[in-house]
Amino acid sequence: MSSGEITLTAGDAEVTVQPANGCRLGSLRLGDTELLRQGDRYGCFPMVPWCGRIRDGRFRDGAVVHQMPLNAAPHAIHGTARDGKWRTGRVDESSAVFTYDLTDPWPYPGRVSQVVELAEDALTLTMSVETYESTFPAQAGWHPWFNRSLGGDDVRLDFAAAWQEERGSDHLPTGRRIAPRPGPWDDCFGMPEGVDVTLTWPGQLELNVKSREQWVVVYDEQKEAVCVEPQTGPPDGLNSTPRFVTPLEPLETTTTWSWRRL
């Protein structure tokens, strides 16, 4: 099928997917209300095969050290798939499947799939990373840019984290877990019972981000948008808390965003 923009609908909800632009969601509209910041680098993109920053762009797999491009010097950030062209598979009115073959500069062959499923009151994103050959460490997650304002008061973020990954001056976790601190944030939080973050635009909309994963990065240092990023490990997790993709065990993760009007 074509790699052109795909639009899914359910009731008055509409989501647009851009396979040729890293399979990012370019738009999520509820009626006339756009929830995502617009622009080629915004919307919501999949972070894979790693999430956030890798320190100095290097990660170790056994005795081998791999170097990734320093696209956020001095670090590598957010994986490679967001810069790739994905293929469009099955599409119907409210759901679609997309795939991407991992390639250079990622050193291991593998395939990523993303399933987008829209309902009238929710959006579910599912990602999997598979390998048919080598076992390798990987991470997966999502980086949505939610509009700070929908035309009224600024959004309010509500969540109860068990811990915060202490952030060093290089924006990477130090390895210490600390009590959650007040924002503004560009920080990773631990939620061992699963990610559960509520965004409330007063008098307009409430949106809940959930995932079975236990890590979420919250970023609210920008005037235009806030980010709530469920992911399978913390930043630099390929080095600190690697999860391995094997021919028998893919890496699979899901997030669901549900909403209600206020």
Beta strands, then each sheet from edge to edge (+ up, - down):
strand 1: 6-10
strand 2: 13-18
strand 3: 24-30
strand 4: 33-34
strand 5: 44-47
strand 6: 53-54
strand 7: 58-61
strand 8: 64-67
strand 9: 76-77
strand 10: 87-91
strand 11: 95-102
strand 12: 110-119
strand 13: 122-130
strand 14: 136-138
strand 15: 141-144
strand 16: 146-147
strand 17: 156-158
strand 18: 163-167
strand 19: 173-178
strand 20: 186-190
strand 21: 195-201
strand 22: 205-211
strand 23: 215-219
strand 24: 225-231
strand 25: 243-245
strand 26: 251-261
sheet 1: 1+ 2- 3+ 4-
sheet 2: 5+ 15-
sheet 3: 6+ 9-
sheet 4: 7+ 8-
sheet 5: 10+ 11- 12+ 13- 26+ 22- 21+ 17-
sheet 6: 14+ 25-
sheet 7: 16+ 24- 23+ 20- 18+ 19-
end
